[in-house]
Amino acid sequence: MNLPNKLTILRIILVPVFVVIMLSSCFGNASRWVALAIFIIASLTDLLDGKIARKYGLVTNFGKFMDPLADKMLVCSALICLVELGRISSWMVIVIVARDFVISGFRLVAAESGKVIAANYWGKFKTASQMVMICLLIADIQYGFFPLLSEIFKWIALILTVISLIIYLADNKDVMKE
């Protein structure tokens, strides 16, 4: 098993660890900071595995399937925990998760036709904004401008989620015709 696939597996393993720490107080008041550190480490494995796989020609079928799945597991788990903790509205999470399901479905249908729907810049902006939003919400800093910044990033992430969905659908409308 190559390094990118090991990083993907590490991310999958970190998800339940993150969830337990996020929803418990096993580290007392430091639990959110430990959860934040785990989320950041897991997010960095997502960035690294793709770069390493492409740079060194280590792209595998396992990686093509499991990397996006591991990413969705991490983001969805974090968002669900944040709903449980009352830091984000469930309707926002439903919009974000539904978009990912729609895009995943499109990619599967396109793959059946031999087409690859690659991530575009809007999708990358969406992902970056979601990661920043999730980090801010995990940290849950309640002083200064942080509450406002968290609220702004909720809306930025939500708007970019919708924009990226519309652009994916428009750019790949031929997939719907099949």
C-alpha angles and dihedrals in degrees: 000000000000128000097258091053091048089053090051091051090048089054091051091049091049093055098075090039089053092048094050093049093042094052098039136056095228089136094038114225089349093064094096091051092049089047090049091051091050091048091050093047091048091048091051090053087058091054094045101045093057094045093048093045093052097040095050100032093249097136110139136178088245090055094045090056104032101041096065090040092053090048092052091046091054097045096041092047091050093048093048090050089050091052089050089052092048095243098121134026117255092229090060091051091048090054092048095046093043091054090054091050091050093049092045089051091050091050091051093049091046091048090055087059092047094255125130119212104204125198113268130206093267089056090049092049089048091052093047092049091048092051092050090046092050092048091050092048093047091050089050094192107184103193138074117002095330097099090051092045090051091051092048091051091049089059095040090052092046094048093047089048091057095041092050090049092051092048093048090050093047094046092048103036089128088070089063091055093062 
